[in-house]
């Protein structure tokens, strides 16, 4: 599922409307005139949609991409970031469940390494934010043992 903002949804719907009439791509000037967006904002939205694989934007023209993806629309960029963070948090929790041993422990360095360099490829900031969030929710606890630092998965 792809998450987009309301403005991205408006632009995407407008491209769908004009797509039949402009098979070589909907000109940005037409979108700007029709939607009333400033060109700078419109270009940013089109680039975001392109990054998400929903449109192809080049030479000041936008085309729909061929992919059929499920789309979820949220109100703002802040809502979008929260939704994506929640998804990363869920994915991280699943990863932790896979990494823990029979005592529900995982080495701090093993976990952080998997979060940073594994499939999730989190940044340092996001990784620590997720770990802190899981600790605040009571799902993860820091444990210090004689042989190092560990995280305890509380279930």
Secondary structure, DSSP 8 states (H G I E B T S, - for coil): -EEEEHHHHHHHHHHHHHHTT-TT-EEHHHHHHHH---HHHHHHHHHHHHHTTSEEEETTEEEE-S----EEEESSHHHHHHHHHHHHHHHHHHHHHHH--TTSEEEHHHHHHHHHHSTT---HHHHHHHHHHHHHTTSEEEEEETTEEEEEE--
